[in-house]
């Protein structure tokens, strides 16, 4: 790890101003950034500690759910109103990391965690995410865990967050604050970028911009939601595939549906065509299987991960049955 300056601002504006310097990074729980720094994947000169500066509250009202960026994963997962009204969020959080890490990791940081692709995390290999134009050995190498949706000729690294998949399924928004005091709100489904020709650009964040909160609109389908994670071992493991689903059902008829996938995409993957296929149809296994097929259309498996197509389809069907 390289030497760095640790800056402890007392206000949000001070934190954002401090981050305008070259090679600056924000830190809160630090569960991802510190490991990246130890491995020399990232080497910021200025680390800005936002502990005590950002909001860590979880609030609900008629408009929906608001989660401060500094809220701990464990606190949100255990929040009674989240468990009752947004079970897919609580389930995704409890399927993430370990209890110790969930006690430290923040919601804002979780959305910004970087890929677990082994080539990205090992500086002995080239990686287009680390050094633009250096190459992607994963495409023809060890790629069993990597993406089959949203990849490009420059990168097939999988997005790691479970929480982001659940939030994307519920139309979550991200509140952002800039150095000039300006704020903006971005749909989470548009917050993360597909790699295209610029895999080193992972989000739409502007330099020095800071996540301040995540909001989830109130909707009847949020209560009938679930997160299913399929992985190689039962705990402290990233998803081979995951499915976040939600249904609004009137009798046997589906009024609205939400499906998002993890473990298969270069970003949290919203399956909107599959949702459209379910809308206005009976909640039956046949309809679920057809929606699952649609969700994986366009998948481009690499040499070792074609099994993810079938696995993801089965995860969707099982998750839909569980909420229907």
C-alpha positions in Angstrom: 0.0 0.0 0.0 1.3 3.5 -0.9 1.3 6.3 1.6 -1.7 8.7 1.5 -3.2 11.7 3.3 -6.3 10.9 5.4 -8.7 13.9 5.4 -11.5 14.1 7.9 -13.9 16.9 6.8 -16.7 18.1 9.0 -19.3 18.9 6.3 -20.4 17.4 3.0 -19.3 20.4 1.1 -15.8 20.2 2.7 -15.6 16.5 1.8 -16.5 17.2 -1.8 -14.1 20.1 -2.1 -11.3 17.9 -0.7 -12.1 15.3 -3.4 -11.4 17.7 -6.2 -7.7 17.0 -5.9 -6.1 14.5 -8.2 -6.2 10.8 -7.1 -8.7 11.4 -4.3 -11.1 8.8 -3.0 -13.9 8.8 -0.5 -14.0 6.2 2.3 -16.6 5.2 4.8 -16.7 1.5 5.9 -13.7 0.8 3.7 -14.4 -2.9 3.3 -13.6 -2.8 -0.5 -11.3 0.2 -0.9 -8.9 -0.9 1.8 -8.4 -4.3 0.2 -7.9 -2.6 -3.2 -5.3 -0.3 -1.7 -3.5 -3.2 0.0 -3.3 -5.1 -3.3 -2.1 -1.9 -5.2 -5.1 -2.0 -7.5 -5.9 1.5 -6.3 -3.4 4.0 -4.9 -5.1 7.2 -4.0 -3.0 10.1 -2.7 -5.9 11.6 -0.7 -8.5 9.6 1.2 -11.5 11.5 2.4 -13.3 10.0 5.4 -17.0 10.7 5.2 -17.9 9.0 8.5 -20.2 11.3 10.5 -20.6 13.6 7.4 -23.3 11.7 5.5 -26.8 10.6 6.5 -27.1 7.1 8.0 -30.9 7.1 8.6 -33.5 4.8 7.1 -36.9 6.6 6.8 -40.2 5.7 5.3 -43.2 7.8 4.3 -46.0 7.7 1.7 -43.5 8.3 -1.1 -41.4 5.3 -0.2 -38.1 4.4 1.4 -35.0 6.6 1.8 -31.7 5.2 2.9 -28.8 7.4 3.8 -25.6 6.6 2.0 -23.8 6.0 5.3 -26.4 3.5 6.7 -24.8 0.1 7.5 -25.8 -2.9 5.6 -26.7 -4.8 8.8 -28.8 -2.0 10.1 -30.9 -1.8 6.9 -31.2 -5.6 6.7 -32.6 -5.7 10.2 -34.9 -2.6 9.9 -38.5 -3.8 10.6 -40.1 -1.6 7.9 -37.6 -2.8 5.3 -38.1 -6.4 6.2 -41.9 -6.0 6.0 -42.3 -3.6 3.1 -39.2 -4.3 1.0 -38.2 -7.9 1.7 -36.1 -8.2 -1.5 -33.7 -5.6 -0.1 -33.4 -7.2 3.3 -32.8 -10.6 1.7 -30.2 -9.3 -0.7 -28.3 -7.7 2.1 -28.3 -10.8 4.3 -27.0 -12.8 1.3 -24.0 -10.4 1.1 -20.6 -10.8 2.6 -20.4 -11.9 6.2 -22.0 -10.5 9.4 -18.7 -8.7 10.3 -18.5 -7.0 7.0 -22.2 -6.1 6.9 -21.6 -4.3 10.3 -19.0 -2.1 8.7 -20.0 -1.7 5.0 -22.2 1.2 4.0 -25.1 1.3 1.5 -23.4 3.9 -0.7 -20.1 2.0 -0.7 -21.9 -1.2 -1.6 -23.2 0.3 -4.8 -19.6 1.4 -5.7 -17.8 -1.8 -4.9 -15.6 -3.0 -7.8 -15.7 -6.3 -9.6 -14.2 -9.5 -8.2 -12.8 -10.5 -11.5 -9.4 -12.1 -10.6 -7.6 -10.4 -13.5 -8.7 -7.0 -12.3 -7.7 -7.8 -8.7 -4.3 -9.2 -9.6 -1.9 -6.5 -10.9 0.3 -9.1 -12.4 -2.2 -9.3 -15.3 -3.3 -6.6 -17.8 -6.8 -5.3 -17.3 -8.7 -2.7 -19.3 -10.5 -1.6 -16.1 -7.2 -0.8 -14.4 -5.2 0.4 -17.4 -7.1 1.5 -20.5 -6.2 -0.4 -23.6 -4.0 -3.0 -21.8 -6.2 -5.9 -22.7 -8.7 -8.4 -21.2 -7.2 -11.9 -20.5 -10.5 -13.0 -19.0 -12.2 -13.3 -22.4 -10.1 -16.3 -23.3 -9.0 -17.2 -19.8 -10.7 -18.1 -16.5 -14.2 -16.7 -16.9 -16.5 -19.2 -15.2 -17.7 -16.5 -12.8 -17.9 -13.6 -15.3 -20.7 -11.9 -17.2 -22.8 -13.2 -20.0 -24.9 -10.1 -20.4 -23.6 -6.6 -21.2 -20.1 -7.6 -22.0 -17.9 -6.2 -24.8 -14.7 -7.0 -26.6 -12.8 -5.1 -23.9 -14.4 -6.5 -20.6 -16.7 -9.2 -19.3 -16.2 -8.5 -15.6 -19.3 -9.1 -13.5 -20.8 -6.5 -11.2 -20.5 -7.8 -7.6 -23.3 -6.1 -5.6 -26.3 -8.1 -4.4 -28.0 -5.0 -3.0 -27.8 -3.2 -6.3 -29.8 -6.0 -8.1 -32.6 -5.7 -5.5 -32.7 -1.9 -5.8 -32.7 -2.0 -9.6 -35.7 -4.3 -9.5 -37.6 -1.7 -7.3 -36.9 1.3 -9.5 -34.5 2.8 -7.0 -33.0 6.3 -7.5 -29.5 7.6 -6.4 -29.2 11.1 -4.9 -25.9 12.7 -5.8 -24.2 16.0 -4.7 -21.5 17.9 -6.6 -18.7 20.3 -5.6 -20.7 23.4 -6.5 -23.5 22.3 -4.2 -25.7 21.1 -7.0 -27.7 17.9 -6.5 -29.1 15.5 -9.0 -31.0 12.2 -9.0 -30.2 9.3 -11.2 -32.1 6.1 -11.7 -30.0 3.2 -10.4 -30.6 1.2 -13.5 -28.7 4.0 -15.4 -26.1 4.6 -12.7 -23.8 1.8 -13.7 -22.3 1.7 -17.2 -21.8 -1.2 -19.5 -18.1 -1.5 -20.4 -18.3 -0.9 -24.1 -15.0 0.5 -25.2 -14.4 2.3 -21.8 -14.6 -0.3 -19.1 -12.6 1.9 -16.7 -15.7 4.2 -16.5 -18.0 2.2 -14.3 -20.6 4.7 -13.2 -22.0 8.1 -14.3 -20.5 9.8 -11.2 -18.6 13.0 -12.1 -15.2 13.7 -10.5 -15.7 14.5 -6.8 -19.4 13.7 -6.9 -20.8 11.9 -3.8 -23.7 9.6 -3.2 -25.8 11.0 -0.4 -28.9 8.7 -0.4 -30.9 6.0 -2.2 -34.6 6.2 -2.6 -37.1 3.5 -3.4 -40.6 4.6 -4.5 -43.7 3.1 -2.8 -45.3 0.4 -4.9 -47.6 -2.5 -4.0 -45.3 -5.0 -5.6 -42.4 -4.2 -3.2 -44.1 -6.2 -0.4 -44.3 -9.3 -2.7 -40.7 -9.5 -3.6 -37.8 -11.9 -3.0 -34.1 -12.3 -3.7 -32.6 -15.7 -4.7 -28.8 -16.1 -4.8 -27.1 -19.2 -6.3 -23.5 -19.6 -5.3 -20.7 -22.2 -4.9 -21.0 -22.2 -1.1 -23.6 -21.2 1.4 -22.0 -18.0 2.8 -19.5 -15.3 2.1 -19.5 -15.9 -1.6 -20.4 -13.9 -4.7 -23.3 -15.0 -6.9 -23.0 -17.3 -9.8 -26.4 -16.0 -10.6 -29.1 -14.2 -8.6 -32.6 -13.0 -9.2 -34.5 -10.2 -7.6 -38.2 -10.4 -8.4 -41.4 -8.6 -7.4 -45.1 -9.1 -8.4 -48.3 -7.1 -8.1 -51.0 -9.8 -8.5 -54.8 -9.3 -8.7 -56.3 -12.7 -8.2 -54.3 -14.8 -10.6 -53.5 -12.0 -13.0 -50.1 -10.2 -12.9 -50.6 -6.4 -13.0 -46.9 -5.5 -12.7 -43.7 -7.5 -12.6 -40.1 -6.7 -11.8 -37.1 -8.9 -12.6 -33.4 -8.1 -12.1 -30.4 -10.3 -12.4 -27.0 -10.5 -10.7 -23.9 -12.6 -11.3 -24.6 -12.6 -15.0 -24.2 -8.9 -16.0 -21.5 -6.3 -16.2 -23.9 -4.2 -14.3 -27.1 -4.9 -12.2 -29.2 -6.3 -15.0 -32.9 -5.3 -15.3 -34.9 -7.7 -17.5 -37.6 -5.3 -18.7 -38.6 -7.3 -21.8 -39.4 -10.3 -19.5 -41.4 -8.0 -17.2 -43.5 -6.8 -20.2 -44.1 -10.4 -21.1 -45.6 -11.1 -17.7 -47.8 -8.1 -17.5 -51.4 -8.9 -17.8 -50.9 -12.7 -17.8 -51.8 -15.4 -15.3 -49.2 -16.2 -12.7 -48.3 -19.7 -13.9 -45.2 -21.8 -14.3 -45.5 -21.7 -18.1 -45.6 -17.8 -18.1 -42.6 -17.7 -15.7 -40.6 -20.0 -17.9 -41.3 -18.0 -21.0 -40.3 -14.8 -19.1 -37.1 -16.4 -18.0 -36.2 -17.3 -21.6 -36.8 -13.8 -22.7 -34.7 -12.4 -19.8 -31.6 -14.3 -21.1 -32.0 -13.5 -24.8 -28.9 -11.8 -26.0 -26.6 -13.6 -23.6 -23.1 -14.0 -24.9 -21.4 -16.7 -22.8 -17.6 -17.0 -22.7 -15.7 -20.2 -22.9 -16.5 -21.5 -19.4 -19.8 -19.9 -18.3 -22.5 -21.0 -20.7 -24.1 -22.9 -17.8 -25.2 -19.5 -16.4 -27.9 -19.2 -19.1 -29.9 -22.2 -17.8 -29.0 -21.5 -14.2 -30.3 -17.9 -14.4 -33.5 -19.0 -16.1 -34.2 -21.5 -13.4 -33.4 -18.9 -10.7 -36.0 -16.5 -12.2 -38.7 -19.2 -12.3 -38.0 -20.3 -8.8 -38.0 -16.8 -7.4 -41.2 -15.9 -9.2 -42.9 -19.0 -7.8 -41.8 -18.0 -4.3 -43.6 -14.7 -4.5 -46.6 -15.8 -6.5 
